[in-house]
Structure formats: C-alpha cells, structure tokens
C-alpha cells in the first residue's frame, strides 16, 4: 500500500492530523508512521492507536502488512 494512500485515509478520518511516513523495508508494505492529531488529547496510547487503525478501514494485515505506529498530541 502506498504511503500517500495511508496518509490520505488517516487525514480524512482525523482532520488536522500530521502524518509522517517512513518505509521500513523498501517494499511499500512495511511502514513506520508518526501521527500527531488533536483528537488524541486525553486518550490513552491504545485508544490513539485504535483511532488510526479504524481510519485504515480494516486494511491492516491485508493490503497493509505492517505499520509501526507512534502517536502524539500537538503542542
């Protein structure tokens, strides 16, 4: 799955999010993403990650094989 597609899905689900992508294996299938979003304020890390996975609409494990996820609240 292309980085641009991942970014677009996350940004659509979390308006105002800043998404930084890094290809971990050079195969467009193993990604690291840092997502900074105001929607994460007051949420646990687990709930923040769930919002991102929900944004991907069930593509984890299928079209998107691996995603190393880091989340943060904007300063």
ZISULRA-V450295 format. One record per residue. RES is the residue in one letter. PHI is phi in whole degrees, -180 to 180 (NA if undefined). Layout:
BEGIN
RES/PHI, RES/PHI
END
This chain:
BEGIN
X/NA, X/-73, X/-57, X/-60, X/-68, X/-63, X/-60, X/-61, X/-65, X/-67, X/-65, X/-67, X/-81, X/-127, X/-55, X/90, X/-71, X/-113, X/-119, X/-116, X/-114, X/-141, X/-80, X/-80, X/-126, X/73, X/-121, X/55, X/-134, X/-125, X/-121, X/-116, X/-130, X/-113, X/-117, X/-112, X/-146, X/-63, X/-65, X/-81, X/-57, X/81, X/-98, X/-70, X/-57, X/-62, X/-69, X/-62, X/-65, X/-61, X/-60, X/-68, X/-62, X/-62, X/-63, X/-82, X/57, X/79, X/-81, X/-62, X/85, X/-116, X/-59, X/-111, X/-75, X/-147, X/-139, X/-87, X/-113, X/-125, X/-121, X/-155, X/-98, X/-62, X/-76
END
